[in-house]
């Protein structure tokens, strides 16, 4: 199940990058700790960090980027 969740997130990032550029994506927590052995698809959440892309120029662009990101 852990691999399926990771694959879904990889596909999601590709689709997201078709609309907006993103920086790096980081997974942490039970999904990856100890090879995902602690991940329980019925109880665990997905801990995710998405880095702002380098090309944004200031708070207005940051806000607009976040609005588009939230749609995904």
N, C-alpha and C positions, 0 to 999 in steps of 0.2 A: 504494500500500500504506500509506503514511504516513497518509493521510486515513482509511482504514479502521480503523487502530489508534486514532486519535484519536476516531472515532465510537464504537468499542467502549468506550473509556474514559468517554466522555460518558454512554452508556447505563448503564454500570456505576455511575457516580456517582449517577444518578437512582435506580437500584434500591437502592443503599446508603442513600441518604437516606430511602427508605421505611421502613427499619428503624432507622437511627440518624442523628442529625444530624451533618453534618460541616462543617468550616470550608471554606476555599478549597482547591482542588486545583491544584497547580502541576506542569507538565511542564517538563523541561529536558533537556539533552543532545542526542544526535543526532536524536531525533524532531522537535525543533523548530529546532535550529540551522541557519542557512542554508536555511530553508524546508523542512527535513527531507531535504535532499539527501544528508546523511551517513548517514541511517538505512538499515540493511540488515536486512530482516525475518529473515534466517537467522543473522545474527551480532550484531545490536544488542540491547541490553536497553532497557527502558522506565524512565526516571528519573522518579520521581514523589514529590511531597511532599503529604501530606494534613494540613491544619491542624486542630488540636483545635477543637471548637466552643466558643463563648464561655460557654455555660451550665454547663459542668462545674464541680463544686465540690470540688476537692481530689483527692488521689492515688487514693483508692478509686474514685471515679467515672472518673477517667482510666484506671485499670487495667481496669475493666469495659468501658469504651468500646473499648479496644484489643483486648480478648478478642473482642468482637462484630466489630470490624473485621477481625481475623485470619481469621474464618470466610468472609469475602468474598474 
